Amino acid sequence: MGRLSSIIFRDGDEVEIGSRNGKPMTRYFPELVEAARANLPERCVIDGEVVVVVGKRLEFEVLQQRIHPATSRVNRLARETPASFVAFDILASGDADYTTRPFAQRRQLLREALAGARPPIHLTPATTNRGLAQQWFAQFEGAGLDGVVAKPLDGTYEPNKRVMFKIKHERTADCVVAGYRVHTTSSQSIGSLLLGLGTDQGELMAVGVIGAFPAARRQELFAELQPLVTTFDNHPWAPGPRALRKAAASDTPPSSTAGDLIATRGRARTSSSRSPSSTTSPTSCLFATRPTTPETETDVGAAGCRVGTHPVGLAGR
């Protein structure tokens, strides 16, 4: 899943790109700033995702490399691996606040706002046709998308709430739980687990994170993992200064910027969009903690949902 949940704010020549957790991302994507000025309404707030396409796939690792402190590297990567912005909601335009309007109306307003948009600004496809949605679900798996998202047509925009259905391709694997991040709403809850797989060379390869847990389960997991607390000594992802700086701007271990450190010899069965080699097996590992973004699950009814093909895993969309 090669995407970065983002909101673009435009007010004339002023353009700001913010991540889902409120971090400023503008300086990392200068090509999108220029594209926003050329393609978005004069004053607006657009919700969507930043992606980098390599060949015919979305590549998250390449996207992560765009988050770099050096201006010279930022400008070079903007030329070598340019990003695109996929829009799927409009929150405001001019003096009008659209967040209380139903999604069906916001979708139409977004279509009108981006009617003349050109790449790298894109409008995510959407449909109410179940057959077409199923076709998209199968077709776009090879492009690096986790699945499709279904949204209630009468739903309002609710920040930090998961008011939608995520229909995902399920891939299971026995993974090492190499660490965790605490949830920002509570230091006694798990935000996400850091996962790894052993390679044929005996290294522990990071394969992603899992964090879609109910609130009660987050607290249970935190309590279960406490007896395994340890240090980074002999951790296969034990970071040096450079690794820590790199990890601070990414979702890929190794990392440790706050909290206790933990160790275990455990496994976790998890769903993943990747298909790891069947010859790899988990190895001994340690844990490390780092803050994560808040995630709130909200149940919604299935009636009247629109299905779009933007990558899943978004909150408050």
Secondary structure by P-SEA (a helix, b strand, c coil): cccccbbbbbcccbbbbbcccccccccccaaaaaaaaacccccbbbbbbbbccccccccaaaaaaaccccaaaaaaaaaabbbbbbbcccccccccccccccaaaaaaaaaaaaccccccbbbbbbbccaaaaaaaaaaaccccccbbbbbcccccccccccccccccbbbbbbccccbbbbbccccccccbbbbbbbccccbbbbccccccccaaaaaaaaaaacccccccccccccccaaaaaaaaaccccccccccccccccccccccccccccccccccccbbbbbbbbbbbbbbbbccbbbbbccccccccc
